[in-house]
Amino acid sequence: MARIDDLFHYLKDNKGSDLHIAAGVVPRVRANGALTDIPDWPVLSHEDVEALLQRMLRVASPMWPPSLDSLAALPPRDSHSAV
């Protein structure tokens, strides 16, 4: 399983500005204005992407719900409310 830390290290080591992760494609970085695949990484599944995001959320906020499915239970956001 891919580790988000490894992806961020690759991004930093290659002086990238953006990390692109999505199901169905290889992780990519933007460096010097060009998007390039991260070598030796597999195409990510939906489950891979969810696991990467959950890891980031747990590190950022240990109180975050353990599953992205719990986001579906949140009430819809009023598009006119202030952020």
C-alpha positions as CSV (number, residue, x, y, z in Angstrom):
1,M,0.0,0.0,0.0
2,A,1.2,3.5,-0.9
3,R,2.3,5.7,1.9
4,I,1.3,9.4,1.7
5,D,4.6,10.3,3.4
6,D,6.5,8.7,0.5
7,L,4.6,10.7,-2.0
8,F,5.2,14.0,-0.1
9,H,9.0,13.1,0.2
10,Y,9.1,12.5,-3.6
11,L,7.3,15.9,-4.1
12,K,9.8,17.7,-2.0
13,D,12.9,15.9,-3.3
14,N,11.9,16.8,-6.8
15,K,11.0,20.4,-6.0
16,G,7.4,19.8,-7.0
17,S,4.6,22.2,-6.3
18,D,1.5,20.0,-6.5
19,L,0.8,16.3,-5.7
20,H,-2.0,14.8,-7.8
21,I,-3.7,11.6,-6.6
22,A,-6.8,10.0,-8.1
23,A,-8.2,6.6,-8.5
24,G,-7.4,5.0,-11.8
25,V,-4.1,6.8,-12.4
26,V,-0.5,6.8,-11.2
27,P,0.3,9.5,-8.6
28,R,1.8,12.6,-10.3
29,V,3.7,15.7,-9.4
30,R,3.9,19.1,-11.0
31,A,7.5,20.3,-11.2
32,N,8.7,23.1,-13.4
33,G,5.2,23.5,-14.7
34,A,4.9,19.9,-16.1
35,L,2.9,17.0,-14.7
36,T,4.9,13.8,-14.5
37,D,4.1,10.3,-13.2
38,I,5.9,9.3,-10.0
39,P,8.2,6.4,-11.2
40,D,7.6,2.9,-9.8
41,W,4.2,3.7,-8.4
42,P,1.1,1.6,-9.4
43,V,-2.2,2.9,-10.6
44,L,-4.1,3.8,-7.5
45,S,-7.4,2.1,-6.7
46,H,-10.4,3.9,-5.1
47,E,-9.4,2.1,-1.8
48,D,-5.8,3.3,-2.1
49,V,-6.9,6.9,-2.5
50,E,-9.3,6.7,0.4
51,A,-6.5,5.2,2.6
52,L,-4.1,8.0,1.6
53,L,-6.7,10.6,2.4
54,Q,-7.7,9.0,5.7
55,R,-4.0,8.9,6.7
56,M,-3.6,12.7,6.0
57,L,-6.8,13.5,7.9
58,R,-5.8,11.4,10.9
59,V,-2.4,13.2,11.1
60,A,-4.0,16.6,10.7
61,S,-6.7,16.0,13.2
62,P,-6.7,12.8,15.3
63,M,-10.3,13.4,16.2
64,W,-11.4,13.1,12.5
65,P,-14.0,10.3,11.9
66,P,-12.3,7.0,10.9
67,S,-14.2,6.7,7.7
68,L,-14.8,9.1,4.8
69,D,-18.3,7.5,4.6
70,S,-19.2,9.5,7.7
71,L,-19.0,12.7,5.6
72,A,-22.2,11.6,3.9
73,A,-24.0,12.1,7.2
74,L,-23.1,15.8,7.4
75,P,-25.9,18.2,6.6
76,P,-25.7,20.0,3.2
77,R,-23.8,23.2,3.3
78,D,-25.8,26.4,2.6
79,S,-24.2,27.9,-0.5
80,H,-25.0,31.4,0.9
81,S,-23.3,30.9,4.3
82,A,-20.0,32.5,5.1
83,V,-17.0,30.2,5.3
